Amino acid sequence: MRRRRVFPDRRTAGLHLGEQLRRRWHDPLVLGLARGGVVVAHAVAQTLGAPLDVVVARKIGAPGQPEFGVGALTASGETIYDRRALRILGLRPEDLAETRAAEQAEARRREQAYLRGRAPEPRTGRDVILVDDGLATGVTARAAARAIQMDQPRTLVFATPVGAAEAVVGLKGDVDEVVCLLMPYELRAIGEWYGDFAQTTDDEVIELLGEP
């Protein structure tokens, strides 16, 4: 059975998510998970009248299956592993050392490209809203959340248009709240819930971060 595409595109999804997030915030900051999450986050930030910045988190793929994420990391935070996935595949974290190093280097490259020499927006003492275009396994969101928590925000909320129920529950230990518009019974791919789910480019991210 073909699934209904609920959101025409990431921006529309972000506008719906922004409406759901209308409340009293303390010095809010919206952070988009690069790359696709920045498009959603841009619409959220505009709806809330809050500044926008970016977080880069990279998935660590299984050997021979790069799209199957067994871990994730940010440019400078700790590496998070899906222990269940490692057990199933018979892997140890040290088996992924080369992939981990390559992904961290790419995370640093992207972060530098997006920030373009400026310092990241301060996060300490603020209500931070971390946004992505979807939540599948949750491992990338967890890596980003733990890196943000090191900056001691007042609160940290993760927000997404669509997410797997199991991943939403699993993320609650790393953030103060999860806001998810849709939690389908079965979530095979995030893109199934969007009409247009084209890959977001680095140039698009840089352009959105430069807009008021």
N, CA and C atoms as an extended XYZ file, in Angstrom:
636
Properties=species:S:1:pos:R:3:atomname:S:1:resname:S:1:resid:I:1 pbc="F F F"
N         0.846       -1.202        0.000 N   MET     1
C         0.000        0.000        0.000 CA  MET     1
C         0.880        1.250        0.000 C   MET     1
N         0.656        2.167       -0.933 N   ARG     2
C         1.451        3.387       -1.041 CA  ARG     2
C         1.081        4.352        0.081 C   ARG     2
N         2.097        4.913        0.706 N   ARG     3
C         1.847        5.806        1.836 CA  ARG     3
C         1.532        7.220        1.333 C   ARG     3
N         0.661        7.866        2.068 N   ARG     4
C         0.282        9.241        1.739 CA  ARG     4
C         1.415       10.187        2.086 C   ARG     4
N         1.759       11.082        1.189 N   ARG     5
C         2.803       12.080        1.435 CA  ARG     5
C         2.135       13.281        2.116 C   ARG     5
N         2.366       13.421        3.382 N   VAL     6
C         1.636       14.403        4.183 CA  VAL     6
C         2.150       15.819        3.955 C   VAL     6
N         3.470       15.989        3.874 N   PHE     7
C         4.062       17.316        3.734 CA  PHE     7
C         4.545       17.530        2.298 C   PHE     7
N         4.141       18.628        1.655 N   PRO     8
C         4.615       18.884        0.288 CA  PRO     8
C         6.139       19.006        0.215 C   PRO     8
N         6.719       19.641        1.221 N   ASP     9
C         8.163       19.837        1.239 CA  ASP     9
C         8.611       20.164        2.661 C   ASP     9
N         9.915       20.334        2.853 N   ARG    10
C        10.451       20.586        4.190 CA  ARG    10
C         9.991       21.929        4.749 C   ARG    10
N         9.926       22.951        3.902 N   ARG    11
C         9.519       24.262        4.412 CA  ARG    11
C         8.092       24.234        4.952 C   ARG    11
N         7.189       23.620        4.205 N   THR    12
C         5.799       23.518        4.678 CA  THR    12
C         5.739       22.758        5.993 C   THR    12
N         6.511       21.681        6.083 N   ALA    13
C         6.552       20.913        7.334 CA  ALA    13
C         7.058       21.795        8.476 C   ALA    13
N         8.049       22.638        8.181 N   GLY    14
C         8.584       23.525        9.201 CA  GLY    14
C         7.583       24.564        9.674 C   GLY    14
N         6.748       25.041        8.765 N   LEU    15
C         5.721       26.005        9.151 CA  LEU    15
C         4.700       25.353       10.083 C   LEU    15
N         4.295       24.132        9.782 N   HIS    16
C         3.380       23.408       10.669 CA  HIS    16
C         4.037       23.166       12.030 C   HIS    16
N         5.314       22.788       12.003 N   LEU    17
C         6.020       22.522       13.248 CA  LEU    17
C         6.168       23.799       14.071 C   LEU    17
N         6.438       24.900       13.400 N   GLY    18
C         6.560       26.174       14.095 CA  GLY    18
C         5.290       26.559       14.825 C   GLY    18
N         4.137       26.320       14.192 N   GLU    19
C         2.859       26.620       14.841 CA  GLU    19
C         2.687       25.776       16.103 C   GLU    19
N         3.124       24.531       16.034 N   GLN    20
C         3.022       23.652       17.196 CA  GLN    20
C         3.934       24.119       18.326 C   GLN    20
N         4.977       24.852       17.987 N   LEU    21
C         5.972       25.283       18.971 CA  LEU    21
C         5.720       26.695       19.492 C   LEU    21
N         4.620       27.307       19.095 N   ARG    22
C         4.322       28.658       19.595 CA  ARG    22
C         4.014       28.590       21.086 C   ARG    22
N         4.873       29.190       21.867 N   ARG    23
C         4.697       29.256       23.317 CA  ARG    23
C         5.649       30.314       23.862 C   ARG    23
N         5.689       30.482       25.154 N   ARG    24
C         6.619       31.450       25.754 CA  ARG    24
C         7.978       30.785       25.927 C   ARG    24
N         8.978       31.297       25.227 N   TRP    25
C        10.335       30.768       25.313 CA  TRP    25
C        11.251       31.785       25.972 C   TRP    25
N        12.314       31.317       26.612 N   HIS    26
C        13.311       32.202       27.196 CA  HIS    26
C        14.512       32.297       26.260 C   HIS    26
N        14.674       33.464       25.620 N   ASP    27
C        15.815       33.713       24.726 CA  ASP    27
C        16.011       32.526       23.769 C   ASP    27
N        15.004       32.198       22.952 N   PRO    28
C        15.049       30.970       22.150 CA  PRO    28
C        16.111       30.992       21.056 C   PRO    28
N        16.603       29.820       20.742 N   LEU    29
C        17.535       29.605       19.646 CA  LEU    29
C        17.105       28.338       18.917 C   LEU    29
N        16.954       28.434       17.608 N   VAL    30
C        16.579       27.279       16.792 CA  VAL    30
C        17.834       26.753       16.097 C   VAL    30
N        18.087       25.467       16.248 N   LEU    31
C        19.241       24.824       15.624 CA  LEU    31
C        18.753       23.775       14.634 C   LEU    31
N        19.202       23.879       13.387 N   GLY    32
C        18.842       22.896       12.378 CA  GLY    32
C        19.944       21.863       12.215 C   GLY    32
N        19.540       20.604       12.174 N   LEU    33
C        20.508       19.537       11.908 CA  LEU    33
C        20.790       19.512       10.413 C   LEU    33
N        22.046       19.749       10.070 N   ALA    34
C        22.413       19.784        8.647 CA  ALA    34
C        22.374       18.380        8.052 C   ALA    34
N        21.867       18.285        6.802 N   ARG    35
C        21.537       19.445        6.008 CA  ARG    35
C        20.031       19.697        5.942 C   ARG    35
N        19.247       18.654        5.713 N   GLY    36
C        17.811       18.829        5.506 CA  GLY    36
C        17.082       19.473        6.655 C   GLY    36
N        17.552       19.257        7.876 N   GLY    37
C        16.903       19.834        9.034 CA  GLY    37
C        16.977       21.343        9.081 C   GLY    37
N        17.955       21.929        8.388 N   VAL    38
C        18.091       23.389        8.388 CA  VAL    38
C        16.920       24.036        7.645 C   VAL    38
N        16.423       23.380        6.602 N   VAL    39
C        15.288       23.925        5.855 CA  VAL    39
C        14.051       23.976        6.755 C   VAL    39
N        13.808       22.908        7.487 N   VAL    40
C        12.676       22.861        8.422 CA  VAL    40
C        12.886       23.890        9.538 C   VAL    40
N        14.100       23.934       10.064 N   ALA    41
C        14.413       24.841       11.171 CA  ALA    41
C        14.284       26.302       10.767 C   ALA    41
N        14.607       26.622        9.523 N   HIS    42
C        14.492       28.002        9.045 CA  HIS    42
C        13.041       28.468        9.135 C   HIS    42
N        12.105       27.606        8.726 N   ALA    43
C        10.687       27.958        8.811 CA  ALA    43
C        10.238       28.068       10.261 C   ALA    43
N        10.742       27.190       11.129 N   VAL    44
C        10.417       27.255       12.557 CA  VAL    44
C        10.926       28.567       13.144 C   VAL    44
N        12.163       28.919       12.837 N   ALA    45
C        12.766       30.150       13.376 CA  ALA    45
C        11.981       31.378       12.930 C   ALA    45
N        11.560       31.404       11.670 N   GLN    46
C        10.778       32.540       11.181 CA  GLN    46
C         9.429       32.623       11.895 C   GLN    46
N         8.800       31.484       12.108 N   THR    47
C         7.507       31.466       12.794 CA  THR    47
C         7.627       31.976       14.221 C   THR    47
N         8.712       31.596       14.896 N   LEU    48
C         8.896       31.980       16.304 CA  LEU    48
C         9.607       33.317       16.472 C   LEU    48
N        10.134       33.872       15.387 N   GLY    49
C        10.909       35.100       15.491 CA  GLY    49
C        12.193       34.899       16.272 C   GLY    49
N        12.805       33.713       16.090 N   ALA    50
C        14.008       33.348       16.833 CA  ALA    50
C        15.198       33.229       15.887 C   ALA    50
N        16.407       33.418       16.393 N   PRO    51
C        17.591       33.235       15.546 CA  PRO    51
C        17.781       31.771       15.166 C   PRO    51
N        18.470       31.574       14.045 N   LEU    52
C        18.719       30.236       13.506 CA  LEU    52
C        20.207       29.966       13.448 C   LEU    52
N        20.600       28.759       13.822 N   ASP    53
C        21.980       28.319       13.639 CA  ASP    53
C        21.958       26.845       13.264 C   ASP    53
N        23.132       26.271       13.111 N   VAL    54
C        23.241       24.926       12.559 CA  VAL    54
C        24.021       24.002       13.477 C   VAL    54
N        23.671       22.729       13.440 N   VAL    55
C        24.430       21.672       14.099 CA  VAL    55
C        24.745       20.620       13.042 C   VAL    55
N        25.991       20.169       13.028 N   VAL    56
C        26.396       19.132       12.080 CA  VAL    56
C        26.613       17.832       12.841 C   VAL    56
N        25.850       16.817       12.485 N   ALA    57
C        26.036       15.481       13.042 CA  ALA    57
C        26.128       14.512       11.877 C   ALA    57
N        27.025       13.557       11.990 N   ARG    58
C        27.247       12.607       10.909 CA  ARG    58
C        26.962       11.193       11.373 C   ARG    58
N        26.327       10.441       10.497 N   LYS    59
C        26.025        9.050       10.775 CA  LYS    59
C        27.259        8.181       10.520 C   LYS    59
N        27.470        7.193       11.355 N   ILE    60
C        28.514        6.194       11.133 CA  ILE    60
C        27.837        4.951       10.586 C   ILE    60
N        28.108        4.650        9.322 N   GLY    61
C        27.447        3.532        8.669 CA  GLY    61
C        28.146        2.207        8.910 C   GLY    61
N        27.381        1.150        8.781 N   ALA    62
C        27.947       -0.190        8.921 CA  ALA    62
C        28.849       -0.493        7.731 C   ALA    62
N        29.866       -1.318        7.913 N   PRO    63
C        30.755       -1.680        6.802 CA  PRO    63
C        29.972       -2.272        5.634 C   PRO    63
N        30.148       -1.681        4.464 N   GLY    64
C        29.441       -2.153        3.278 CA  GLY    64
C        28.003       -1.699        3.196 C   GLY    64
N        27.502       -1.061        4.245 N   GLN    65
C        26.122       -0.567        4.278 CA  GLN    65
C        26.115        0.847        4.860 C   GLN    65
N        26.674        1.820        4.140 N   PRO    66
C        26.845        3.169        4.690 CA  PRO    66
C        25.550        3.848        5.120 C   PRO    66
N        24.407        3.440        4.533 N   GLU    67
C        23.134        4.056        4.902 CA  GLU    67
C        22.546        3.472        6.175 C   GLU    67
N        23.095        2.346        6.635 N   PHE    68
C        22.605        1.728        7.865 CA  PHE    68
C        23.425        2.280        9.031 C   PHE    68
N        22.871        3.280        9.716 N   GLY    69
C        23.610        3.957       10.772 CA  GLY    69
C        23.703        3.137       12.050 C   GLY    69
N        24.913        2.894       12.483 N   VAL    70
C        25.126        2.192       13.749 CA  VAL    70
C        25.710        3.124       14.807 C   VAL    70
N        25.924        4.372       14.416 N   GLY    71
C        26.464        5.357       15.347 CA  GLY    71
C        26.386        6.730       14.728 C   GLY    71
N        26.766        7.733       15.499 N   ALA    72
C        26.770        9.109       15.002 CA  ALA    72
C        27.679        9.951       15.865 C   ALA    72
N        28.096       11.091       15.302 N   LEU    73
C        28.964       12.006       16.042 CA  LEU    73
C        28.791       13.417       15.511 C   LEU    73
N        29.277       14.376       16.275 N   THR    74
C        29.335       15.764       15.833 CA  THR    74
C        30.798       16.135       15.633 C   THR    74
N        31.030       17.382       15.278 N   ALA    75
C        32.404       17.812       15.015 CA  ALA    75
C        33.283       17.708       16.254 C   ALA    75
N        32.694       17.870       17.430 N   SER    76
C        33.522       17.885       18.638 CA  SER    76
C        32.940       17.085       19.800 C   SER    76
N        31.707       16.594       19.675 N   GLY    77
C        31.087       15.874       20.781 CA  GLY    77
C        31.452       14.402       20.810 C   GLY    77
N        30.853       13.695       21.765 N   GLU    78
C        31.144       12.269       21.893 CA  GLU    78
C        30.483       11.471       20.776 C   GLU    78
N        31.008       10.274       20.540 N   THR    79
C        30.432        9.376       19.547 CA  THR    79
C        29.375        8.502       20.215 C   THR    79
N        28.201        8.423       19.597 N   ILE    80
C        27.093        7.618       20.106 CA  ILE    80
C        26.955        6.376       19.234 C   ILE    80
N        26.832        5.214       19.863 N   TYR    81
C        26.637        3.980       19.103 CA  TYR    81
C        25.294        3.345       19.452 C   TYR    81
N        24.704        2.725       18.466 N   ASP    82
C        23.504        1.926       18.664 CA  ASP    82
C        23.981        0.527       19.057 C   ASP    82
N        24.005        0.270       20.356 N   ARG    83
C        24.588       -0.987       20.851 CA  ARG    83
C        23.846       -2.205       20.325 C   ARG    83
N        22.556       -2.073       20.163 N   ARG    84
C        21.766       -3.196       19.641 CA  ARG    84
C        22.199       -3.515       18.216 C   ARG    84
N        22.372       -2.489       17.389 N   ALA    85
C        22.800       -2.705       16.009 CA  ALA    85
C        24.198       -3.314       15.950 C   ALA    85
N        25.079       -2.857       16.842 N   LEU    86
C        26.428       -3.426       16.872 CA  LEU    86
C        26.383       -4.915       17.201 C   LEU    86
N        25.547       -5.276       18.173 N   ARG    87
C        25.440       -6.686       18.551 CA  ARG    87
C        24.912       -7.533       17.395 C   ARG    87
N        23.899       -7.025       16.730 N   ILE    88
C        23.296       -7.767       15.616 CA  ILE    88
C        24.316       -8.015       14.510 C   ILE    88
N        25.157       -7.010       14.253 N   LEU    89
C        26.134       -7.109       13.169 CA  LEU    89
C        27.466       -7.696       13.618 C   LEU    89
N        27.588       -7.962       14.916 N   GLY    90
C        28.843       -8.509       15.420 CA  GLY    90
C        29.999       -7.538       15.330 C   GLY    90
N        29.718       -6.268       15.577 N   LEU    91
C        30.740       -5.226       15.468 CA  LEU    91
C        31.101       -4.660       16.834 C   LEU    91
N        32.332       -4.138       16.918 N   ARG    92
C        32.777       -3.393       18.083 CA  ARG    92
C        33.068       -1.963       17.642 C   ARG    92
N        33.003       -0.987       18.544 N   PRO    93
C        33.310        0.389       18.157 CA  PRO    93
C        34.680        0.528       17.486 C   PRO    93
N        35.656       -0.235       17.957 N   GLU    94
C        36.999       -0.130       17.357 CA  GLU    94
C        37.029       -0.611       15.911 C   GLU    94
N        36.062       -1.445       15.514 N   ASP    95
C        35.987       -1.890       14.125 CA  ASP    95
C        35.610       -0.740       13.191 C   ASP    95
N        35.054        0.322       13.763 N   LEU    96
C        34.562        1.450       12.976 CA  LEU    96
C        35.456        2.678       13.098 C   LEU    96
N        36.649        2.487       13.617 N   ALA    97
C        37.541        3.623       13.887 CA  ALA    97
C        37.841        4.441       12.630 C   ALA    97
N        38.086        3.764       11.525 N   GLU    98
C        38.410        4.480       10.282 CA  GLU    98
C        37.211        5.276        9.777 C   GLU    98
N        36.047        4.647        9.809 N   THR    99
C        34.827        5.349        9.382 CA  THR    99
C        34.538        6.517       10.312 C   THR    99
N        34.718        6.289       11.603 N   ARG   100
C        34.471        7.354       12.580 CA  ARG   100
C        35.365        8.558       12.301 C   ARG   100
N        36.644        8.335       12.045 N   ALA   101
C        37.583        9.426       11.783 CA  ALA   101
C        37.189       10.195       10.523 C   ALA   101
N        36.773        9.468        9.488 N   ALA   102
C        36.383       10.122        8.238 CA  ALA   102
C        35.124       10.969        8.427 C   ALA   102
N        34.160       10.453        9.175 N   GLU   103
C        32.924       11.195        9.395 CA  GLU   103
C        33.140       12.419       10.273 C   GLU   103
N        34.025       12.309       11.254 N   GLN   104
C        34.300       13.475       12.095 CA  GLN   104
C        35.012       14.563       11.297 C   GLN   104
N        35.906       14.158       10.410 N   ALA   105
C        36.577       15.135        9.550 CA  ALA   105
C        35.566       15.842        8.654 C   ALA   105
N        34.601       15.078        8.127 N   GLU   106
C        33.567       15.674        7.284 CA  GLU   106
C        32.658       16.596        8.097 C   GLU   106
N        32.360       16.216        9.334 N   ALA   107
C        31.551       17.075       10.202 CA  ALA   107
C        32.251       18.403       10.445 C   ALA   107
N        33.547       18.350       10.675 N   ARG   108
C        34.309       19.584       10.903 CA  ARG   108
C        34.359       20.438        9.643 C   ARG   108
N        34.522       19.788        8.498 N   ARG   109
C        34.555       20.533        7.233 CA  ARG   109
C        33.241       21.274        7.016 C   ARG   109
N        32.143       20.558        7.215 N   ARG   110
C        30.841       21.176        6.987 CA  ARG   110
C        30.576       22.295        7.986 C   ARG   110
N        30.920       22.069        9.230 N   GLU   111
C        30.704       23.096       10.243 CA  GLU   111
C        31.446       24.380        9.885 C   GLU   111
N        32.691       24.244        9.464 N   GLN   112
C        33.474       25.416        9.064 CA  GLN   112
C        32.866       26.097        7.840 C   GLN   112
N        32.387       25.281        6.885 N   ALA   113
C        31.785       25.845        5.675 CA  ALA   113
C        30.509       26.615        6.003 C   ALA   113
N        29.700       26.092        6.912 N   TYR   114
C        28.431       26.736        7.238 CA  TYR   114
C        28.615       27.988        8.089 C   TYR   114
N        29.532       27.926        9.036 N   LEU   115
C        29.723       29.075        9.928 CA  LEU   115
C        30.500       30.198        9.251 C   LEU   115
N        31.312       29.853        8.259 N   ARG   116
C        32.044       30.853        7.462 CA  ARG   116
C        32.841       31.814        8.329 C   ARG   116
N        33.545       31.244        9.300 N   GLY   117
C        34.444       32.035       10.120 CA  GLY   117
C        33.828       32.676       11.348 C   GLY   117
N        32.516       32.619       11.486 N   ARG   118
C        31.886       33.225       12.667 CA  ARG   118
C        31.773       32.193       13.786 C   ARG   118
N        31.580       32.681       14.991 N   ALA   119
C        31.366       31.791       16.133 CA  ALA   119
C        29.921       31.306       16.134 C   ALA   119
N        29.660       30.101       16.628 N   PRO   120
C        28.272       29.637       16.737 CA  PRO   120
C        27.481       30.533       17.682 C   PRO   120
N        26.180       30.585       17.489 N   GLU   121
C        25.299       31.314       18.405 CA  GLU   121
C        25.444       30.718       19.811 C   GLU   121
N        25.569       31.565       20.845 N   PRO   122
C        25.660       31.037       22.217 CA  PRO   122
C        24.419       30.228       22.580 C   PRO   122
N        24.623       29.154       23.335 N   ARG   123
C        23.526       28.274       23.726 CA  ARG   123
C        23.282       28.256       25.227 C   ARG   123
N        24.254       28.664       25.992 N   THR   124
C        24.173       28.586       27.454 CA  THR   124
C        23.021       29.424       27.991 C   THR   124
N        22.197       28.815       28.844 N   GLY   125
C        21.114       29.530       29.507 CA  GLY   125
C        19.911       29.831       28.635 C   GLY   125
N        19.891       29.323       27.405 N   ARG   126
C        18.793       29.624       26.481 CA  ARG   126
C        17.891       28.407       26.296 C   ARG   126
N        16.668       28.661       25.845 N   ASP   127
C        15.796       27.586       25.398 CA  ASP   127
C        16.202       27.246       23.967 C   ASP   127
N        16.749       26.063       23.785 N   VAL   128
C        17.252       25.648       22.481 CA  VAL   128
C        16.291       24.634       21.866 C   VAL   128
N        15.944       24.855       20.603 N   ILE   129
C        15.054       23.958       19.871 CA  ILE   129
C        15.860       23.334       18.743 C   ILE   129
N        16.138       22.051       18.852 N   LEU   130
C        16.893       21.307       17.852 CA  LEU   130
C        15.904       20.686       16.868 C   LEU   130
N        16.088       20.959       15.581 N   VAL   131
C        15.106       20.570       14.561 CA  VAL   131
C        15.750       19.684       13.496 C   VAL   131
N        15.052       18.628       13.114 N   ASP   132
C        15.458       17.826       11.960 CA  ASP   132
C        14.230       17.546       11.104 C   ASP   132
N        14.466       17.061        9.881 N   ASP   133
C        13.335       16.803        8.983 CA  ASP   133
C        12.665       15.465        9.250 C   ASP   133
N        13.262       14.654       10.113 N   GLY   134
C        12.658       13.379       10.475 CA  GLY   134
C        13.515       12.668       11.493 C   GLY   134
N        12.917       11.709       12.179 N   LEU   135
C        13.628       10.937       13.203 CA  LEU   135
C        13.390        9.458       12.912 C   LEU   135
N        14.429        8.789       12.442 N   ALA   136
C        14.307        7.371       12.103 CA  ALA   136
C        14.832        6.508       13.244 C   ALA   136
N        16.142        6.323       13.327 N   THR   137
C        16.707        5.551       14.439 CA  THR   137
C        16.944        6.431       15.659 C   THR   137
N        17.178        7.725       15.432 N   GLY   138
C        17.416        8.654       16.530 CA  GLY   138
C        18.871        8.797       16.922 C   GLY   138
N        19.764        8.010       16.331 N   VAL   139
C        21.155        8.033       16.781 CA  VAL   139
C        21.833        9.365       16.447 C   VAL   139
N        21.520        9.956       15.291 N   THR   140
C        22.112       11.242       14.924 CA  THR   140
C        21.595       12.354       15.837 C   THR   140
N        20.307       12.333       16.121 N   ALA   141
C        19.723       13.334       17.017 CA  ALA   141
C        20.312       13.227       18.415 C   ALA   141
N        20.555       12.015       18.880 N   ARG   142
C        21.143       11.828       20.204 CA  ARG   142
C        22.549       12.399       20.267 C   ARG   142
N        23.334       12.183       19.228 N   ALA   143
C        24.695       12.726       19.199 CA  ALA   143
C        24.667       14.250       19.241 C   ALA   143
N        23.760       14.847       18.461 N   ALA   144
C        23.640       16.307       18.450 CA  ALA   144
C        23.160       16.825       19.792 C   ALA   144
N        22.170       16.154       20.380 N   ALA   145
C        21.619       16.597       21.658 CA  ALA   145
C        22.676       16.570       22.760 C   ALA   145
N        23.467       15.527       22.792 N   ARG   146
C        24.488       15.434       23.839 CA  ARG   146
C        25.561       16.495       23.668 C   ARG   146
N        25.892       16.820       22.421 N   ALA   147
C        26.863       17.889       22.185 CA  ALA   147
C        26.304       19.233       22.644 C   ALA   147
N        25.018       19.477       22.374 N   ILE   148
C        24.387       20.735       22.790 CA  ILE   148
C        24.293       20.822       24.307 C   ILE   148
N        23.986       19.718       24.964 N   GLN   149
C        23.862       19.716       26.417 CA  GLN   149
C        25.164       20.121       27.103 C   GLN   149
N        26.287       19.907       26.449 N   MET   150
C        27.574       20.306       27.022 CA  MET   150
C        27.663       21.820       27.181 C   MET   150
N        26.869       22.564       26.392 N   ASP   151
C        26.864       24.034       26.476 CA  ASP   151
C        25.878       24.554       27.515 C   ASP   151
N        25.206       23.654       28.218 N   GLN   152
C        24.299       23.985       29.322 CA  GLN   152
C        23.172       24.949       28.921 C   GLN   152
N        22.350       24.539       27.965 N   PRO   153
C        21.160       25.342       27.660 CA  PRO   153
C        20.190       25.302       28.835 C   PRO   153
N        19.294       26.277       28.887 N   ARG   154
C        18.261       26.272       29.927 CA  ARG   154
C        17.352       25.066       29.736 C   ARG   154
N        16.890       24.880       28.508 N   THR   155
C        16.140       23.671       28.136 CA  THR   155
C        16.560       23.292       26.726 C   THR   155
N        16.365       22.020       26.411 N   LEU   156
C        16.629       21.537       25.056 CA  LEU   156
C        15.423       20.732       24.592 C   LEU   156
N        14.807       21.191       23.508 N   VAL   157
C        13.648       20.526       22.913 CA  VAL   157
C        14.040       20.021       21.532 C   VAL   157
N        13.708       18.776       21.241 N   PHE   158
C        13.909       18.256       19.888 CA  PHE   158
C        12.568       18.283       19.175 C   PHE   158
N        12.554       18.818       17.947 N   ALA   159
C        11.306       18.948       17.207 CA  ALA   159
C        11.476       18.435       15.785 C   ALA   159
N        10.479       17.697       15.319 N   THR   160
C        10.537       17.134       13.971 CA  THR   160
C         9.126       16.925       13.440 C   THR   160
N         8.946       17.007       12.135 N   PRO   161
C         7.613       16.753       11.577 CA  PRO   161
C         7.169       15.300       11.688 C   PRO   161
N         8.112       14.353       11.539 N   VAL   162
C         7.735       12.944       11.536 CA  VAL   162
C         8.831       12.109       12.178 C   VAL   162
N         8.425       11.116       12.980 N   GLY   163
C         9.422       10.292       13.648 CA  GLY   163
C         8.888        8.931       14.025 C   GLY   163
N         9.784        7.982       14.125 N   ALA   164
C         9.426        6.647       14.588 CA  ALA   164
C         9.168        6.690       16.086 C   ALA   164
N         8.078        6.065       16.511 N   ALA   165
C         7.689        6.125       17.919 CA  ALA   165
C         8.803        5.620       18.836 C   ALA   165
N         9.470        4.544       18.454 N   GLU   166
C        10.539        3.992       19.280 CA  GLU   166
C        11.696        4.976       19.433 C   GLU   166
N        12.023        5.670       18.338 N   ALA   167
C        13.107        6.651       18.383 CA  ALA   167
C        12.730        7.859       19.236 C   ALA   167
N        11.474        8.274       19.154 N   VAL   168
C        10.995        9.394       19.968 CA  VAL   168
C        11.145        9.061       21.451 C   VAL   168
N        10.713        7.872       21.831 N   VAL   169
C        10.835        7.451       23.232 CA  VAL   169
C        12.307        7.373       23.638 C   VAL   169
N        13.153        6.828       22.758 N   GLY   170
C        14.563        6.664       23.082 CA  GLY   170
C        15.311        7.971       23.245 C   GLY   170
N        14.833        9.029       22.579 N   LEU   171
C        15.510       10.322       22.641 CA  LEU   171
C        15.172       11.109       23.898 C   LEU   171
N        14.097       10.756       24.574 N   LYS   172
C        13.622       11.555       25.706 CA  LYS   172
C        14.609       11.615       26.861 C   LYS   172
N        15.538       10.671       26.933 N   GLY   173
C        16.542       10.731       27.989 CA  GLY   173
C        17.633       11.747       27.740 C   GLY   173
N        17.696       12.283       26.509 N   ASP   174
C        18.753       13.225       26.151 CA  ASP   174
C        18.268       14.657       25.984 C   ASP   174
N        16.959       14.862       25.984 N   VAL   175
C        16.388       16.204       25.836 CA  VAL   175
C        15.288       16.393       26.871 C   VAL   175
N        14.840       17.627       27.016 N   ASP   176
C        13.770       17.907       27.973 CA  ASP   176
C        12.392       17.576       27.410 C   ASP   176
N        12.271       17.618       26.082 N   GLU   177
C        10.977       17.367       25.454 CA  GLU   177
C        11.190       17.006       23.990 C   GLU   177
N        10.335       16.149       23.475 N   VAL   178
C        10.312       15.850       22.043 CA  VAL   178
C         8.964       16.278       21.489 C   VAL   178
N         8.972       17.093       20.442 N   VAL   179
C         7.755       17.508       19.754 CA  VAL   179
C         7.789       16.871       18.371 C   VAL   179
N         6.836       15.994       18.097 N   CYS   180
C         6.783       15.263       16.830 CA  CYS   180
C         5.351       15.293       16.306 C   CYS   180
N         5.164       15.852       15.114 N   LEU   181
C         3.809       15.997       14.588 CA  LEU   181
C         3.177       14.667       14.208 C   LEU   181
N         3.967       13.769       13.628 N   LEU   182
C         3.451       12.484       13.165 CA  LEU   182
C         4.329       11.345       13.672 C   LEU   182
N         3.718       10.328       14.246 N   MET   183
C         4.446        9.129       14.650 CA  MET   183
C         3.735        7.925       14.038 C   MET   183
N         4.007        7.633       12.768 N   PRO   184
C         3.325        6.523       12.099 CA  PRO   184
C         3.649        5.178       12.735 C   PRO   184
N         2.714        4.268       12.612 N   TYR   185
C         2.887        2.922       13.170 CA  TYR   185
C         4.129        2.265       12.590 C   TYR   185
N         4.334        2.459       11.287 N   GLU   186
C         5.517        1.920       10.618 CA  GLU   186
C         6.178        3.029        9.832 C   GLU   186
N         7.437        3.288       10.114 N   LEU   187
C         8.173        4.321        9.395 CA  LEU   187
C         9.363        3.667        8.695 C   LEU   187
N         9.213        3.463        7.390 N   ARG   188
C        10.281        2.810        6.635 CA  ARG   188
C        11.317        3.809        6.144 C   ARG   188
N        10.860        4.996        5.740 N   ALA   189
C        11.763        6.029        5.230 CA  ALA   189
C        11.128        7.392        5.451 C   ALA   189
N        11.919        8.349        5.901 N   ILE   190
C        11.411        9.705        6.151 CA  ILE   190
C        10.836       10.304        4.876 C   ILE   190
N        11.508       10.076        3.752 N   GLY   191
C        11.095       10.684        2.493 CA  GLY   191
C         9.712       10.283        2.031 C   GLY   191
N         9.176        9.158        2.547 N   GLU   192
C         7.834        8.741        2.162 CA  GLU   192
C         6.758        9.712        2.641 C   GLU   192
N         7.104       10.559        3.584 N   TRP   193
C         6.111       11.473        4.164 CA  TRP   193
C         6.215       12.878        3.586 C   TRP   193
N         7.059       13.028        2.562 N   TYR   194
C         7.238       14.311        1.885 CA  TYR   194
C         6.981       14.154        0.393 C   TYR   194
N         6.340       15.164       -0.206 N   GLY   195
C         6.211       15.173       -1.649 CA  GLY   195
C         7.541       15.436       -2.311 C   GLY   195
N         8.254       16.464       -1.829 N   ASP   196
C         9.589       16.813       -2.335 CA  ASP   196
C        10.582       16.593       -1.204 C   ASP   196
N        11.451       15.605       -1.364 N   PHE   197
C        12.461       15.306       -0.354 CA  PHE   197
C        13.846       15.286       -0.999 C   PHE   197
N        14.047       16.227       -1.938 N   ALA   198
C        15.334       16.318       -2.626 CA  ALA   198
C        16.444       16.649       -1.631 C   ALA   198
N        17.628       16.159       -1.921 N   GLN   199
C        18.756       16.397       -1.021 CA  GLN   199
C        19.072       17.877       -0.922 C   GLN   199
N        19.253       18.357        0.288 N   THR   200
C        19.637       19.746        0.533 CA  THR   200
C        21.136       19.893        0.317 C   THR   200
N        21.551       20.951       -0.345 N   THR   201
C        22.967       21.161       -0.637 CA  THR   201
C        23.627       22.057        0.410 C   THR   201
N        24.948       22.053        0.426 N   ASP   202
C        25.690       22.955        1.304 CA  ASP   202
C        25.353       24.405        0.994 C   ASP   202
N        25.241       24.742       -0.287 N   ASP   203
C        24.945       26.127       -0.668 CA  ASP   203
C        23.580       26.567       -0.138 C   ASP   203
N        22.600       25.662       -0.159 N   GLU   204
C        21.276       25.993        0.373 CA  GLU   204
C        21.344       26.250        1.871 C   GLU   204
N        22.109       25.438        2.581 N   VAL   205
C        22.267       25.630        4.024 CA  VAL   205
C        22.897       26.990        4.308 C   VAL   205
N        23.962       27.317        3.593 N   ILE   206
C        24.655       28.596        3.792 CA  ILE   206
C        23.722       29.771        3.496 C   ILE   206
N        22.923       29.639        2.440 N   GLU   207
C        21.979       30.711        2.101 CA  GLU   207
C        20.926       30.901        3.177 C   GLU   207
N        20.361       29.810        3.689 N   LEU   208
C        19.339       29.910        4.729 CA  LEU   208
C        19.901       30.501        6.010 C   LEU   208
N        21.123       30.128        6.362 N   LEU   209
C        21.729       30.674        7.578 CA  LEU   209
C        22.014       32.160        7.460 C   LEU   209
N        22.143       32.636        6.235 N   GLY   210
C        22.425       34.054        6.022 CA  GLY   210
C        21.184       34.910        5.945 C   GLY   210
N        20.008       34.281        5.884 N   GLU   211
C        18.757       35.053        5.785 CA  GLU   211
C        18.295       35.493        7.162 C   GLU   211
N        17.630       36.658        7.245 N   PRO   212
C        17.105       37.122        8.538 CA  PRO   212
C        15.925       36.286        8.985 C   PRO   212
